[in-house]
Amino acid sequence: MSAPQILIIDDEEKLRSLLARIISLEGFEVQEAADIRSGQRKLQQADIDLVICDVKLPDGSGVDFTSRIKKEYPQTEIILLTAYGNIPDGIQAMKNGAFDYITKGDDQNKIIPLIHKAIEKASLARKVRSLEKRLGEQYSFSNILGRSKPIISAIAAAQRVAGTDTTVLLTGETGTGKEVFAQAIHQAGSRRHQEFVAVNCSAFSRELLENELFGHRAGAFTGATKDSKGIFEQANKGTVFLDEIGEMPLALQAKLLRVLETGEFLKVGDSKPTRVDVRIIAATNRDLPAEVQSGHFREDLYYRISVFQIHLPSLRERAADIEALGDHFLHYFSSKTNKKISGMSLSYLEALLRHAWKGNIRELKNVIERSVILTDSGPLLPGTLPPEFDHNALEKVVPGMNSAFDLTSAERLHIQKVLNYTQGNKTEAARLLNIALSTLYRKLEEYKIG
């Protein structure tokens, strides 16, 4: 790990050189500049952690320069030096973002500890920025795997709404990746540097969910010895993800509606409203219009949360993505268990493509993890699949095609994958396969592909 970089900007060469020698003895890398212009060049050329800058320089004021540095390099700290203490300058320097403002001639017992404190703050800021960057990459839209039309359409819609503060409703079966989409929308929006807080509305009783969402005042109930923040207050300026919102009790739906309409809510046991500024992303696997008709969900709340709906396709609707998703989970679990697994056998992949996937991506992930545990080396084989897979059917796919290395088996699998990609469009499939449509129909009948 490289030493922290410190830039000294001062037109008094002797003082600058002396200070540089003292600081370098502390293990820091030191650069020097005589004026603002050359200091600006140094900042552009190196990743500077701390600037020690004179207030009065030949080409400008260090106090004004502080504001420019913090705007362009927010993680860089600044200590200003002045020959004569000036309270107004000191106040303005701190307003402009300076770490501290000290008088030249102060002994080294003061400046060296101050430098260490400033470097510690700059280092922490860089770690936070690095973490935010990794989180942004982890939850970015580019990490959502898939090339099928339904998932590409869902990603495109999510990207369009991400830059707004519009409430989003994600619909789809359990296990289709609704929280992954919610995270990606948050990370692509203007609130990405603020909190993303998720809560599953089906995981709590009404009382516990109310407390979880809105918090309480001390004395609100037995055991409430102090004030407690709820998720909405915790995520102020950020995003709240309400998973399984269709499970929310009607009494709490009214409180949520108030948050959406006014940005206010009452904590449990409080009479004074709390104001928050949050973006809400909701998700459900229920048919909310049907829930409205049956009286289980408020119609006014439904219209407020469904301003922008995105349907996430089931794995059955995006079968063309099964191989890519399977490979992703295979590499993940192989790395986690330190196993060298060469991939999925053709018969194993064929079994994945025929499965119903009622649990969607979550089920696929669990299936691959199980197979990796049961495989020591080589490719994944059908025998490692769970009991719910029809193992007898796996051995009797098409007569004469039991071997994963059989050429006809490979051709059948390839045709099936292309059909999945084209969503069953045979004309498009024939074009991609570069064969006549009549040839494709003949092969579909020969390989018993429905």
N, C-alpha and C positions, 0 to 999 in steps of 0.2 A: 504493500500500500504506500503510495507516494506521500511525501510530507506536505502539509498545508502550505498554500501559496499566499504570501503577503506582499502587497505593493505599497511602497512608500513614495508619496508625491510631496516634494518640498524643493523650493528653489535654492535653499541654503545647502550647498553641496557637502560641507564638512559635517553639519548636523545630520544630514541624510545618511552619509556613509557611516557615521558613528552608530546611529540607530540601527542601520542594517547589520552591522557586525554584532551588536548586542543581541538582536533578534535571531540571527542565524545560529548563534551559540545555543539557542533553545531548541534547535532541531527543525526550524522552519526554513522553507525556501523563500528567498527575498529578492524582489525586483525593485528597481528604482526608476523614478521619472522626475523631471524638473518642473513640469507644468501640466496643465489639464490636457492639452492636446496629446502629448506623449503618453500621459497616463491612460487616456482613452484607447490609444493603440495597444498598450499592454493588456488592458482589459479584454480587448477583442482577440488578442493572440493567445492568452492563457486563461485557465480556469481559476480565477483569483478568489480566495476565501475571505480575505480581509484587506481593506484599503486604509492606510494611515495617511491622512491628508492634511496639509497646511490649510488654514482658512484663507490666507491672502496669498494668491499666486499671480504670476505675471500676466496670465491670460484669463483670469476670472476668479470667482469666489468658490472656495471649497464647500461652503454651505449650500450654494446653488447646485454645485456639481454632485453633492450627496443625493439630491432629488433625482438627478439624471441616472446615477448609478443604480439606485433602488428600483427605478422604473425598468431599466434594461437588464439588470442582474439582481433580481429580488433576493437571492440566497447569499449575496455578498454583504458582509458587514463593513461599517465605516467608523473609524475613530478619527475625530477631527482634533488638530493641534492648533493652538493660537499663542502668539507671543504675549498677548494681553487678554485677560479674562473679560468677556463681554456678555452680560446676561441675555440681552435680546438675541444676539447671535447664537448663544447656547440653546435658547428655547427654540429658535427657528431650526437649528440643526437637528434637534430631537424630533421636531415635527416632520422634517424631511426624511427621517428614517435613520439617523445616525445612531450607532450603538452607544457612543459616549463622546464627550467634548471636554478636553483637558488642556491645561496650560503648559506650554513648553517649559522645560526646566524641572518639571516634577521628577522626583528621583525614580530610578528604575524599579524600586520596590512597588510602585504603583502601576507603571505602564505594563510591565511583564505579566502580572496576574490579570490585568485588564485584557491583554491580548489573548491569553489562554481562554478567558471567558467568552470573548467574541468568536474565537475559532470554534469553541464548543457549540455555540449557538449556530454558526454557519454550517458546521458538520451535521448537526441534527436536521437543519433545514434541507440539506442535500439528501440525507437519508429518507426524509419524508417525501421529497420530490421523486426519488428513485422508486420508492414503494408505490407512489401514485402512478408512476409510469408503468410499472409492472402490472398493477391492478388494471390499468387502462388497456394494456395489451392482452391480459388474461381474459377480460370481459368484453373485448371489442367484437364488432360484427364479423371481422375477418376470421375469428376463431370459431364461428358457428359453422360446422361442417355441413356440406350438402351442395349439390348442383341440380337437384330436381326442380322442376318448375314451381311446385307449391312452396318450397322453402325459400327459393329465390324471391318469390313474390312477397312472402312474409317479411323477409329481411329488408327488401326495398321499402315496404310500408313503414317498418320500424325506423329505418334511417331517416325517412322524411319527417316523422313526428318527433324524433329525438331532440332536434334543435329548438323545440318549442316547450312551453310549460303545460301543454294540453294534457288532460287526464286521459290515460290509455287503459283499455280493457283488453286483456289477452284471453282468448277462448281456446278450448281444445281439450283433448283427453288428458288424463293423468299421465305424467311421464313424457310429455312432448317438449319440455324445455322452457316452460313459461318463466321461471326465475332467471334462467340464462338470458332470455330476451330482455327481461326487466333490467338486469344488470347492464346489458349492452346499451339500452336506451339511456340509462342514467349516465354511463361513462361517456357517451357521445354528446351529451347535453351540457348546458352551461352550469349545471349544479354538480358536475363530476368531482369537484374538489371538496364537496360537502358530504355529509353522511348519506349512505343508502342503508335503510333499515327495513328488514322483512319480517312479517308475522303471518303465521298460518292461522286463519280465523276459525278453522275447525279443530284446533288443538287445545282450546280453552273453553271453560264454562262461560256463561254470560258475564258473571261478576269478575272472573279473572281476566277475561278479554277486555272488559271496560277499563280495568286498572292497568292492564298492559298497554292499551292504546293511549289512555288519557292521564294516567297517573293519579295521585291522591294527595290530599292535605293531611298533615299530622292530626290524629284523633278521628279520622274519618270512619275507622272501624277498629275493632280490637286488634292490637298488635301494630297499628300504624303509628309508630312513635316519632316519625319525622316525615317531612314532605318527600314525595317521590315523583320523578319525571316519568311520563309515559313516552311511548314511541314517537308520537307527533311532536312533542317538545324536544326530544332528543334529536330528531331529524330536522329541526328547524333550518330552513334555507336549503335542505336537501330533498331526498326522495323517500317516500314510504311505499313499500310494496305490500299490498294486501292480498295474500294468496288465499284461494278458496273463499272469496268474498260472498259467494252464494250461501255459505254456512253461517253468516253473521246474523245474530238474533235481531228481530225487528226493532227492539228498543234501542239498540246500538246503531242501527241504520239511520235513525233520526239524528243521533249525535254526529255521525259521519257526514250526513247531508249538511249540517250546520257548518262543519269545517270547510266543506267544498264551497258553500255559498258565502260565508263571512270570514273564513280564516280563524274562527274562534271556537272554543269548546270550554266546558266546565270540568275541572278535575273532580274526582270523587270527593265529596265533602267540602267543596268550595262553592262560594257564591259569586266570586268575581271571575269573569271569563279570562282565559289565557289566549293570546294571539300567536299564531304561527304562520310561517310562509313555507309550505311544503308542496311538492309535486306528488300526485298520487297515481300509482300504476296498480291496477287491480287485475286479478286473474280468477278464472273459474272453469270447472269442467261441467258445470250445470247449464241447462237451457234457461237462462234468466228470463226471457219473455214468458216462458211457461210458468216459471216461479212467480212472476208478477200476476199472471192470470189466476194462479191458485192462492194468491194472497200471502205468499211466503217471502216476497221481496217487494220493497217499495218501488212503485212506478217512477216517482220523481227522482229517486236515487239512481235507478237504472239509467234514466236519460242523462243524468249528470256524469256517471262514470263511463258511459259508452259513447262519449263524444267521438272517440277514434278507436274503432275495434280492429284487432288483428287476430285472425284465426291461425293457430299453429297446427299444421297438418299432422295426422297420425303417421306412424312409421309405415303403415299399410299404404298410405297415400303417397309416400316418398320412398318406395322400395329401391329406387335407383341409388339411394344414399346408404343402403345397408352395408355394402362392402367398405366404403370409406369410413363410416362410423365404427364398424367392426375392427378395421385396421388400427384406427386411433386408440380404441380401448385395449386392443391386443398389445400395442407398443407400450401403452401406459402401464398395464399390469405386468408385462414382461420385465420392464425396467424396475418396477417396484419390488418384484420377487427375484431379481437378478437371474432371470432365465433367458436362454437363447432359443427363442421359438421362431421358426422360419416363416410363419404366416398361417393362412387357413387353407386346408386342402379343398379341392374343388367340391368334393361331396359334402364337406362341412359348410362351405359357402352356399351350396345349393339348398341345404337344409335350412339355413338362415333365411334364404329368399322365399321358401315355401311356408314359413311359420306365420301365424296370425298376428303376433306381437300386440296382444291386448294391453301389455304394460309399456309399450312404446320404447323410447330410447333408454329409459331406466331399466327395463327388462333386458334389453340387449346388453347393456353394460354389465348387469349381473350374470348373464349367461356367459359372456366372454371371460369375466373374472373366474367363474367356476371352471371353465375349460382350461384356463392358464394354470390354475392350481393343480388340475389333474394331468397336466402335460409336462414332461421333463425336458423334452427336446423335440426337434422336428416340427411339422405343422400340426395345427389343431385338427382333430379327427371327430367324426360324428359320435363316437362312443363316449365322448366327454360331455355331450349335451345333456340337459336335465331330463328327468323322466317324462315331463309333459310333451317332449318331442316324440313323435311316433317312430321309434327305432326300427320297427318292422318295415315301415314304409320307406325308411332311409335305405334299406337293403334291397328294396324292390322298386326303385324309381322308374326305370325302363329296362326291359329285358336286355341283357347283354351290355349294360352300361354301369356295372357295379364298381368298376375301377375308376378312381379319381384321375388316373393318368390316361384313360381311354380317350381317343381323339373325338369320338362322337359325343362323349359326355362333356368335353370341353366346348364343343360347338353348341350343344344344347344350352349350356350355361350362358355362353356368350349371347345367344339369341334372346334368352330370357332377360338378361341384363339390359340389352338394347331396348327391348319392349318396355321394361320398367322405366327406362330413361325417357321414352317417348310417350309415357302414360297410356300405352296400349295402341298408339297410332301405328298401324301396320304399314301404311304407305311411307311414313317417315322412317320407320324402322328398316324397311327394304332399301330406302335411299342411303341410310347410314351404313348398312351392311354391304352396299354396292352389289345387290342381287335383284333379280326381277321379282315383282310382287307375287307372281304365280309360284316362283321358287320358294319364297318365304312361306306361302300357305301350305305348300307340300311338306316343308320341313316342320311346320307347326303340327301338322297331322301325324307325321312320322314320329316326332318326339313327344307327342301327347301334351303339347303346350296349349293351355286354354286361353 
